[in-house]
Amino acid sequence: MATTCRRFFKQFYFSRSNLTLLSTSNYRTREKNARISLSTHADPLGLRGSEGHSQPQMKTREERMFRGLPKRKPIEGVKDIVVVASGKGGVGKSTCAVNLALGLAAINKYCISVFQSKSVGLLDADIYGPSIPKMMNLSGNPELNQDNKMEPLKNYGISCMSMGFLVDEKSPIVWRGLMVMSALEKLLRQVNWGTLDLLVVDMPPGTGDTQLSVSQTVPLSGAVIVTTPQDIALLDARKGAEMFRKVHVPVLGVIENMSHYVCPKCNHKEFIFGENGGKTIAEDMNLEVLGNIPLHISIRETSDTGTPVTVCRPSSPEAMVYKRIAAKIASKLRW
């Protein structure tokens, strides 16, 4: 495994390709430069120093503040970008992202006297734990086109890109933040997305490097926050929503996943993880509850088999919940 990982870090390779994302030598050079910069800095912690050093340091800081953040650059051919996020893992972000992408793709648009489906792409931004390949029943390595861009893999009419296409399913990715950010940049911009009405981004849990990289490098049309009604999940969901607000990304609303369980025999509703948690956080943050998704075995089974419920059971109550949420998101995007 060590040999495999070492070879992988030195070069990301596809079949019939030797595309390099970020070599170990480049990373070590940047890390060395960062250490040198830190060690030679007059006051690396921002503490009060001597008069001779404080003025240049202050001037540099003011210059950085004046310049501000880098300008967000659109992805060629992509009209809108929406991220599906949460502060905590295990709340069902990927399941929601997949079914929302399929639901949004099914929304028709009127174009020159003809109704056409929306063109939607799906990006798996979870570098460490990609799950889109399994949920979308996709495997294999992306190929490169003449412009040296990766061709996304497609299924159910959705163009998909994931780190899971580039590594072995059983191989862990053990990277520092710098390499994750570089890989994410490649997945965003070195992919031939074509012309998309919407790119749905399945985010990893938390409010770290990936969230900041995506929100500060590409223009986002909005963020959808997924949570369960459980108090612990709500705490982190609130942090996730607040983070997007701080970086000036509109929060489109809250999805309460695993909201309740309906007994198949008597139709009794059981609120296993609590009741109205999503509604409470939405009211506190002046957001809309986009929908309440039940805890249902068909959602789990269809996700595990790579046949999402919105595809294999499009008229089921569970699928209709996703479609109604997709319609609300489309309305907020002014489709």
C-alpha positions in Angstrom: 0.0 0.0 0.0 2.9 2.4 0.8 4.3 1.9 -2.7 0.9 2.5 -4.3 0.3 5.7 -2.3 3.8 7.0 -3.0 3.3 6.5 -6.7 -0.2 8.1 -6.5 1.1 11.2 -4.7 3.8 11.7 -7.3 1.4 11.5 -10.2 -2.3 11.3 -10.8 -2.7 9.1 -13.8 -5.5 7.9 -15.9 -5.6 5.0 -18.4 -3.9 6.3 -21.6 -2.9 9.6 -19.8 -0.2 11.0 -17.5 -2.1 14.1 -16.3 -0.4 15.5 -13.2 -2.4 17.3 -10.6 0.2 18.1 -7.9 3.4 16.3 -7.5 5.0 15.6 -4.1 8.0 17.6 -5.1 5.9 20.7 -5.8 4.1 20.2 -2.5 7.4 19.9 -0.6 8.7 23.0 -2.3 5.7 25.0 -1.2 5.8 23.6 2.3 9.5 24.5 2.5 8.9 28.0 1.3 6.1 28.4 3.8 8.4 27.3 6.6 11.1 29.7 5.4 8.6 32.5 5.2 7.4 31.8 8.7 10.8 31.5 10.2 12.1 34.7 8.7 9.0 36.7 9.6 9.7 39.4 12.1 6.5 38.7 14.1 4.8 35.5 12.8 2.1 35.6 15.5 1.2 39.2 15.0 2.6 40.3 18.4 4.0 43.7 19.1 7.6 43.9 17.8 10.4 46.4 17.5 9.8 49.7 15.8 11.9 48.7 12.9 9.7 45.7 12.0 6.2 46.9 12.9 5.8 49.4 10.1 6.6 47.1 7.1 4.5 44.4 8.6 1.6 46.7 9.1 1.9 48.0 5.6 1.9 44.5 4.1 -1.2 43.6 6.1 -3.0 46.7 5.0 -2.1 46.0 1.4 -3.5 42.5 1.6 -6.7 43.8 3.2 -7.0 46.5 0.5 -6.6 43.9 -2.3 -9.2 41.6 -0.7 -10.0 38.1 -1.8 -9.3 36.9 -5.3 -12.1 37.5 -7.8 -14.4 34.5 -8.2 -14.1 33.1 -11.7 -17.0 31.3 -13.4 -16.7 27.8 -14.8 -16.9 27.9 -18.5 -20.3 26.9 -19.8 -21.9 26.6 -16.3 -24.8 29.0 -15.5 -25.6 28.3 -11.9 -23.7 26.5 -9.1 -25.4 25.3 -6.0 -23.7 23.5 -3.1 -25.4 20.9 -0.8 -23.7 21.2 2.5 -23.9 20.7 6.3 -21.7 21.1 9.2 -21.9 17.5 10.2 -21.3 14.2 8.4 -23.9 11.4 8.2 -26.9 13.6 7.7 -27.5 12.5 4.1 -26.0 15.3 2.0 -24.9 13.0 -0.8 -28.3 11.3 -1.0 -29.9 14.7 -1.2 -27.4 16.0 -3.7 -28.0 13.0 -6.1 -31.7 13.1 -5.9 -31.9 16.9 -6.1 -29.7 16.9 -9.2 -32.0 14.3 -10.8 -35.1 16.2 -9.8 -33.7 19.5 -11.1 -32.7 17.8 -14.4 -36.3 16.6 -14.9 -37.6 20.2 -14.8 -38.5 21.3 -18.3 -37.5 24.6 -19.8 -39.3 26.2 -22.8 -36.8 26.8 -25.6 -37.9 27.8 -29.1 -41.4 26.3 -28.9 -39.9 23.0 -27.5 -39.8 21.8 -23.9 -36.3 20.6 -23.0 -34.9 19.1 -19.8 -32.4 21.1 -17.8 -28.8 20.1 -18.2 -27.4 19.4 -14.8 -23.9 18.3 -13.6 -22.9 16.8 -10.3 -19.5 17.3 -8.6 -18.4 15.3 -5.7 -16.3 17.7 -3.6 -15.7 15.2 -0.8 -12.1 14.3 -1.6 -11.5 12.0 1.3 -14.8 10.1 1.2 -16.4 10.2 -2.3 -19.7 8.5 -2.6 -21.2 9.8 -5.8 -19.7 7.0 -8.0 -21.6 4.3 -6.1 -24.8 6.3 -5.8 -24.8 7.1 -9.5 -23.7 3.6 -10.5 -20.5 4.9 -12.2 -17.0 3.5 -12.4 -13.9 3.9 -14.5 -11.4 6.6 -15.3 -12.3 9.8 -17.0 -10.6 10.3 -20.4 -8.9 13.4 -21.6 -10.1 15.4 -24.6 -7.9 17.3 -27.1 -7.9 20.4 -24.7 -6.4 18.2 -22.0 -9.6 18.3 -20.0 -11.3 15.4 -18.3 -14.6 14.1 -19.7 -17.2 13.6 -17.0 -18.8 10.3 -16.6 -22.6 10.3 -17.3 -25.6 8.3 -16.0 -29.3 9.1 -15.9 -28.5 12.2 -18.0 -26.2 13.7 -15.3 -22.6 14.6 -15.9 -20.6 13.5 -12.9 -17.0 14.1 -11.6 -15.6 12.6 -8.4 -12.3 11.8 -6.8 -13.7 8.3 -6.7 -13.1 8.0 -10.4 -9.4 8.6 -10.0 -8.4 6.3 -7.2 -9.0 2.7 -6.2 -12.2 2.3 -4.2 -10.4 0.7 -1.3 -7.4 3.1 -1.2 -7.6 6.0 1.3 -6.5 9.5 0.4 -4.1 10.8 3.0 -3.5 14.4 2.0 -2.8 17.7 3.6 -5.1 20.7 2.9 -2.9 22.2 0.1 -3.2 19.0 -2.0 -6.9 18.8 -1.4 -7.4 22.4 -2.6 -5.3 21.7 -5.7 -7.2 18.6 -6.5 -10.5 20.4 -6.0 -9.4 23.2 -8.4 -8.7 20.5 -11.1 -12.1 18.9 -10.5 -13.8 22.2 -11.0 -11.9 23.7 -13.9 -10.1 20.9 -15.7 -13.3 19.1 -16.6 -15.2 19.5 -19.8 -18.6 20.2 -18.2 -20.0 21.4 -21.5 -23.1 23.7 -21.3 -24.8 23.3 -17.9 -27.9 25.1 -16.5 -26.7 24.0 -13.1 -23.8 22.3 -11.3 -24.7 20.7 -8.0 -21.8 20.3 -5.7 -21.9 17.6 -3.0 -19.8 19.1 -0.2 -17.9 17.3 2.6 -18.9 17.9 6.2 -17.5 20.8 8.1 -16.5 24.4 7.4 -12.9 23.9 6.3 -10.6 24.1 3.3 -13.0 22.7 0.8 -15.9 24.9 1.8 -13.7 28.0 1.7 -12.0 27.0 -1.6 -15.3 26.5 -3.4 -17.1 29.6 -2.0 -14.1 31.9 -2.7 -13.0 30.7 -6.2 -16.3 30.2 -8.1 -19.5 32.3 -8.0 -22.1 30.3 -6.1 -25.8 30.8 -6.8 -26.7 29.4 -3.4 -26.2 26.9 -0.7 -28.6 24.3 0.6 -28.2 23.1 4.2 -29.0 19.5 5.1 -29.6 18.5 8.7 -31.4 16.0 10.8 -33.8 17.1 13.5 -31.3 16.0 16.2 -30.0 18.8 18.4 -26.3 17.8 17.8 -26.8 18.0 14.0 -28.6 21.3 14.2 -25.7 22.9 16.1 -23.3 22.2 13.2 -25.9 23.0 10.5 -26.2 26.4 12.0 -22.5 26.9 11.8 -22.5 25.7 8.2 -25.2 28.2 7.2 -23.4 31.0 9.0 -20.2 30.3 7.3 -21.8 30.7 3.8 -23.3 33.9 4.9 -20.0 35.2 6.0 -18.5 34.6 2.6 -21.5 36.2 0.9 -23.1 33.1 -0.5 -26.9 33.1 -0.3 -28.4 30.2 1.7 -31.4 29.0 -0.3 -32.9 27.0 2.6 -32.8 24.1 5.0 -33.7 20.4 4.2 -34.7 18.3 7.2 -33.5 14.8 6.3 -34.6 11.7 8.2 -37.4 13.9 9.5 -39.7 11.1 10.6 -40.5 7.4 10.1 -43.9 6.3 8.9 -45.0 2.8 9.9 -45.9 0.9 6.7 -48.8 -1.0 8.5 -50.6 1.7 10.4 -49.1 5.0 8.9 -48.2 6.2 12.4 -45.4 8.9 12.3 -42.5 8.4 14.7 -40.1 11.3 15.1 -37.0 9.2 15.9 -34.4 12.1 15.9 -36.7 14.8 17.2 -39.4 17.0 15.8 -39.3 20.3 14.0 -35.6 20.8 14.4 -35.2 22.0 10.9 -38.1 24.4 11.3 -36.6 25.8 14.5 -33.2 26.6 12.9 -34.8 28.0 9.8 -36.9 30.4 11.8 -33.9 31.5 13.9 -31.9 32.2 10.8 -34.7 33.6 8.7 -34.5 30.7 6.2 -37.1 28.6 4.5 -37.6 24.9 5.2 -37.4 23.5 1.7 -38.7 20.1 2.7 -38.9 17.2 5.2 -37.5 13.9 3.9 -38.7 10.8 5.7 -36.6 8.0 7.0 -37.5 5.3 4.5 -35.9 2.0 3.6 -36.3 2.6 -0.2 -34.1 5.7 -0.1 -31.3 3.7 1.5 -31.7 0.7 -0.7 -31.8 2.6 -4.0 -28.8 4.7 -3.0 -26.8 1.6 -2.2 -27.7 -0.1 -5.5 -26.9 3.0 -7.6 -30.5 3.5 -8.7 -31.7 6.7 -6.9 -35.3 6.7 -5.8 -36.1 9.6 -8.1 -35.1 7.4 -11.0 -36.4 3.9 -10.1 -39.5 5.0 -8.2 -40.3 8.5 -9.6 -43.9 8.5 -8.4 -43.3 7.2 -4.9 -44.0 9.6 -2.0 -40.2 9.7 -1.2 -39.3 10.7 -4.7 -42.0 13.4 -4.8 -40.5 15.0 -1.7 -37.2 15.4 -3.6 -39.0 16.7 -6.6 -40.9 19.3 -4.7 -37.7 20.5 -3.1 -36.0 20.7 -6.5 -38.9 22.8 -7.7 -38.4 25.3 -4.9 -34.7 25.5 -5.6 -35.5 26.1 -9.3 -37.9 28.9 -8.3 -35.2 30.6 -6.2 -32.8 30.3 -9.1 -35.5 31.9 -11.3 -35.7 29.1 -13.8 
